[in-house]
Structure formats: C-alpha cells, structure tokens
Amino acid sequence: MKKIVTNIVLGLIIIFGVCIVVLNIIGFKTYRVISDSMAPNIYKNAIAIVKIYDDNITLEENDIIAFNVNDKLVLHRIEEINGEEIITKGDANDSLDSPISIDSVIGVYVFSIPLIGILFASIYPWIIIILSIFCYIIIKQIYKELKKNDGGK
C-alpha cells in the first residue's frame, strides 16, 4: 500500500512538472500569486497560468490580465479600455489602479491552481521535500536490513 501511495505522489509530481514545461513551450507562463488582491477568485500562493499576449488576442473588459508596473507583475481585472490605455482593479480592492499602457500587458489569465505557489515561494520547500524523500529511503533500507537480520537468527 505504501509503495502505491509513493508511486502515485511521485507520478503526480512528474506529471505536474511536465505540464508546466509543456505550457511554457506552447505560449503560456506560470506565475505565483503573492497577494489576495484578486480574492475570492484567485488567492495568494496560487499558481496562475497566463496566455502570453500577442496581436491575436483581443482584450476586453472583465478579462484578468498580467502586466508590469514598476518591474512588478500584477494580475488584475480590466475595468475599462480607452484606446491604448487600460484601467484595472483587483477584485478585493476598493479603488481602481492607475492606468497602464497596452504595452505593459504580459498576458491574459487562463486558470490557477490553489496553494501550489507555496512550493515556489523559496527553495526551502523543495529542500524539505528532497530531504524527506532521502530520509524515507534511508529509513526504509534500515528497516529492511533490521528485518532481514532478525529473520536470520
């Protein structure tokens, strides 16, 4: 039973990694959400999947877009489009954002995966996961050896 669970977990991690790589290859980007400004639709520590903006994409009011402001990525909803100027607002915010240029748009939000962003907040979660896997393997080997030695007496 433990082997089945371990294989399922490792399989899910591999599938998730492959999906992220494939998404990046076919024109999507992944971003970790660092605030609750879009709650209740998108919460902090989610991974947001964003379709890279190009001339084939038509932006409309109510679309959620990713854009740069002062070298920071922001994920907010379009409230109004005035030619080349876009006014956005976070769903949880009371006031509108400062207008941005259409050139600041990175992409259009497609979907998000809640809480997965915790793994990408820093390197420490990955270190803990890798150390946990190594500890599990070592303890399993020690247990097998002890069991083998007890059976031989």
C-alpha positions as CSV (number, residue, x, y, z in Angstrom):
1,M,0.0,0.0,0.0
2,K,2.8,2.4,0.9
3,K,4.5,1.7,-2.4
4,I,1.3,2.5,-4.3
5,V,0.9,5.8,-2.5
6,T,4.6,6.7,-3.0
7,N,4.3,5.9,-6.7
8,I,1.2,8.0,-7.0
9,V,2.8,11.0,-5.3
10,L,5.9,10.8,-7.4
11,G,3.8,10.3,-10.6
12,L,1.8,13.4,-9.8
13,I,4.9,15.5,-9.2
14,I,6.4,14.3,-12.5
15,I,3.1,15.0,-14.4
16,F,2.9,18.5,-12.8
17,G,6.5,19.3,-13.8
18,V,6.0,18.1,-17.4
19,C,2.7,20.1,-17.7
20,I,4.5,23.3,-16.6
21,V,7.3,22.7,-19.1
22,V,4.8,22.0,-21.9
23,L,2.7,25.1,-21.1
24,N,5.8,27.3,-21.2
25,I,6.7,25.8,-24.6
26,I,3.3,26.4,-26.2
27,G,3.0,30.1,-25.2
28,F,1.8,30.1,-21.6
29,K,3.6,31.4,-18.5
30,T,3.2,30.4,-14.8
31,Y,3.3,33.0,-12.0
32,R,3.0,32.7,-8.3
33,V,0.3,34.9,-6.9
34,I,1.8,37.0,-4.0
35,S,-1.3,38.8,-2.7
36,D,-5.0,38.4,-2.2
37,S,-5.9,41.4,-4.3
38,M,-8.0,39.1,-6.6
39,A,-9.7,37.1,-3.9
40,P,-12.1,35.3,-3.9
41,N,-11.4,34.4,-7.5
42,I,-7.6,33.9,-7.1
43,Y,-5.9,33.6,-3.8
44,K,-2.4,34.2,-2.6
45,N,0.0,31.3,-3.2
46,A,-1.9,30.0,-6.2
47,I,0.0,29.4,-9.5
48,A,-1.6,31.4,-12.2
49,I,-1.4,30.2,-15.8
50,V,-1.3,33.1,-18.2
51,K,-1.5,33.1,-22.0
52,I,1.2,35.3,-23.5
53,Y,-0.3,38.4,-25.0
54,D,0.1,38.9,-28.7
55,D,-1.7,40.6,-31.6
56,N,-4.1,37.7,-32.0
57,I,-5.6,38.2,-28.5
58,T,-8.3,40.8,-28.1
59,L,-8.5,42.3,-24.7
60,E,-12.0,43.0,-23.3
61,E,-13.4,44.5,-20.1
62,N,-13.7,41.9,-17.3
63,D,-10.6,39.9,-18.6
64,I,-8.0,39.3,-16.0
65,I,-4.6,40.3,-17.3
66,A,-1.0,40.1,-16.1
67,F,1.0,43.3,-16.5
68,N,4.2,45.0,-15.4
69,V,4.1,48.0,-13.1
70,N,7.5,49.3,-11.8
71,D,9.1,45.9,-12.6
72,K,6.5,44.1,-10.6
73,L,4.0,41.6,-12.0
74,V,0.3,42.4,-11.3
75,L,-2.7,40.2,-12.0
76,H,-5.9,42.3,-12.1
77,R,-9.2,42.6,-13.9
78,I,-9.8,45.1,-16.8
79,E,-12.4,47.6,-15.7
80,E,-12.1,49.9,-18.8
81,I,-10.2,50.2,-22.1
82,N,-9.6,53.6,-23.6
83,G,-7.7,53.1,-26.8
84,E,-4.1,52.2,-25.8
85,E,-4.8,52.9,-22.1
86,I,-6.2,50.2,-19.7
87,I,-7.7,50.7,-16.3
88,T,-7.6,47.7,-14.0
89,K,-8.7,46.8,-10.5
90,G,-8.1,43.9,-8.1
91,D,-11.4,42.1,-7.2
92,A,-10.7,42.6,-3.5
93,N,-9.5,46.2,-3.9
94,D,-11.8,49.2,-3.3
95,S,-10.1,51.6,-5.8
96,L,-9.1,51.4,-9.4
97,D,-5.4,51.1,-10.3
98,S,-3.5,53.8,-12.2
99,P,-4.0,53.5,-15.9
100,I,-1.5,51.3,-17.8
101,S,-0.3,51.2,-21.4
102,I,-1.3,48.2,-23.5
103,D,2.4,47.7,-24.0
104,S,2.6,46.7,-20.2
105,V,0.4,43.7,-20.7
106,I,2.2,40.4,-20.4
107,G,-0.7,38.0,-20.9
108,V,-4.3,37.0,-20.2
109,Y,-5.2,34.9,-17.2
110,V,-6.4,31.4,-18.1
111,F,-6.7,29.5,-14.8
112,S,-5.0,29.0,-11.4
113,I,-4.0,26.1,-9.2
114,P,-4.6,27.0,-5.5
115,L,-1.7,26.7,-2.9
116,I,0.9,25.2,-5.3
117,G,2.7,28.5,-5.3
118,I,3.9,27.8,-1.7
119,L,6.4,25.4,-3.3
120,F,7.7,28.3,-5.5
121,A,7.9,30.9,-2.7
122,S,11.5,29.9,-2.0
123,I,13.9,27.0,-2.3
124,Y,13.2,25.7,1.2
125,P,10.1,23.7,0.5
126,W,12.0,21.8,-2.2
127,I,14.9,21.2,0.2
128,I,12.4,19.8,2.7
129,I,10.7,17.6,0.1
130,I,14.0,16.2,-1.1
131,L,15.4,15.6,2.4
132,S,12.1,13.9,3.3
133,I,12.4,11.6,0.3
134,F,16.0,10.8,1.2
135,C,15.1,10.2,4.9
136,Y,12.2,7.9,3.8
137,I,14.5,5.9,1.6
138,I,17.2,5.6,4.3
139,I,14.8,4.6,7.0
140,K,13.2,2.0,4.6
141,Q,16.6,0.5,3.9
142,I,17.5,0.4,7.6
143,Y,14.1,-1.3,8.4
144,K,14.7,-3.9,5.6
145,E,18.2,-4.7,7.0
146,L,17.0,-5.0,10.6
147,K,14.1,-7.2,9.5
148,K,16.5,-9.4,7.4
149,N,18.9,-9.7,10.3
150,D,16.2,-10.6,12.8
151,G,14.8,-13.3,10.5
152,G,18.3,-14.9,10.1
153,K,18.8,-15.6,13.8
